[in-house]
Amino acid sequence: MEVALKMAFQYWKHKGEPNKTKFVYLQNGYHGDTLGAVSVGGIDLFHSTFKPLLFESYEAPSYYCYRCPLNKTYPSCDLACAGGLDQILAEHNDEIAAVIMEPYVQAAGGMIVSPEGYLARVRESCDRHNVLLILDEVATGFGRTGSMFACEHEDVTPDMLVLGKGLTGGYLPLSATITTQEIYDAFLGDYEEFKTFFHGHSYAGNPVSCAASMGNLEAFENYNTLSELQDKIEFLEEELKEFSGLKHVGNVRNKGFMVGVELVEDKETKEPYAPEAKMGWRVADRAMEDGVLLRPLGNVVVLMPPVGIPKEDLKKLVRVTYNSIKEVTDNYQS
Ligand SMILES: Cc1ncc(COP(=O)(O)O)c(C=O)c1O
């Protein structure tokens, strides 16, 4: 993410537009814990402490339909959230270098799933206002949403694509920031022009991590991971239907293998459980007793199984999660 931010900034300098130095991010977005990434982070819990250290950015509305920040209702909202972002670009495009967002699912923000058409609208806005689009597929990449990359669902090509996590199947640390020929070419010049992108780390391009990544990509091909996944996604979606019937499940959302089950104190009013209830953790602790490891995000129970999970394990994951939510929420007294 740091590479993407710096590269976008320097790109505009090379293009003779040095005023384009700002970024737009989405509410509830998460891009990592380093200061550049935190400056474009939209989760107060993680980011507000560091505010004095951060550079100023523009915040656009999240695509969080269940708790719409614009109080609209999908689909009659006509993607008002994308309209909100477009308005920021219309007013400030002369100083904006790039929009940065997680395509289709805001992961750490609570497994928030974007409405269809949103991503394509953002791409169109960025093009119209001469602003780059940086897509953070650190969480959504490598099959998690059902296609290799989430941006493929809407045929969107970003100006920069940021990858991590699943790039090595999680075996070793490695990330990559990929860009277009157009941006690459802007950094070319004679030696003494010093157009170089000066950014490096001791372990950049680590050959052992790269070998793990190559192995992972081979496994995708050899085991037909993506095509095998489709059947498992269908199964998962069928099983998830039952969750909505539970008394304290306010919203069930997923894109492929990225699932968020939002627990609420009151389904009618969408009143969340108070933080003291630690409801997500209560459910996770109960699931652990039955051999399932969950990591909640506040009141959102997260399922994000490995793409190669056998169907039997997937079945167990869903069953144990359902039973844990039911038992814990039925028995909880605030
Ligand atoms: C969407 C997204 N972007 C960026 C990051 C940060 O990645 P890293 O921890 O490799 O810096 C994460 C980590 O959870 C993430 O989910």
The ligand as an ORCA input file, in Angstrom:
! r2SCAN-3c Opt
* xyz 0 1
  C      -7.385     -5.179      2.703
  C      -6.080     -5.179      3.421
  N      -5.107     -4.353      2.994
  C      -3.914     -4.326      3.579
  C      -3.630     -5.127      4.671
  C      -2.294     -5.020      5.305
  O      -1.453     -5.982      4.862
  P      -0.047     -6.172      5.588
  O      -0.371     -6.619      6.966
  O       0.604     -7.226      4.774
  O       0.628     -4.848      5.574
  C      -4.598     -6.003      5.153
  C      -4.316     -6.852      6.308
  O      -5.137     -7.406      6.958
  C      -5.862     -6.020      4.518
  O      -6.850     -6.822      4.944
*
